[in-house]
């Protein structure tokens, strides 16, 4: 969603630990049991927004254009939903390793005042940058029509997915708009070839982030 904002400046960020039980359905199999397992969340508070992220996941620093990456760390899931080592900046060397195509990546981006644009303008501008920067190994993606709605906390939203040639979702995107015309863009990149259980878990986490997001 690199299209949505210009320079946002530095922000003060604090994180509060909080445990939230994920919705549990009937456990019909070991796979379903894993999908419905409880997930511990923590609250990510920034100058422009607040939302809940999985407790053990890595939250990156905000870039000069307002983007922040949120990646699985000790709970990292690869293409088959297996645990992997955390990524991002290496604590010892300070170097940042490349993100592999099969890794799940969540992203947030702020857009102070960009809510003045229509949903169609925000959608079209977003697609320009999404299709311009396609992750390696992803292949050609197609956008679904956007759907307007509201979050559980009452924020107006515009949501859509990027799919492969067979219609399977590779990315999910949503823009939340505050009445003061500030926006928050959230997205998740789903690893190609993920198991059904792994994909459902990632989408459930993404939905929880959307449900708990507050735009200032």
Beta strands, then each sheet from edge to edge (+ up, - down):
strand 1: 14-20
strand 2: 39-45
strand 3: 49-54
strand 4: 58-59
strand 5: 67-71
strand 6: 76-77
strand 7: 83-84
strand 8: 105-111
strand 9: 142-143
strand 10: 147-150
strand 11: 156-163
strand 12: 169-177
strand 13: 183-189
strand 14: 214-215
sheet 1: 1+ 2- 3+ 14-
sheet 2: 4+ 5- 8+ 13- 12+ 11- 9+
sheet 3: 4+ 5- 8+ 13- 12+ 11- 10+
sheet 4: 6+ 7-
end
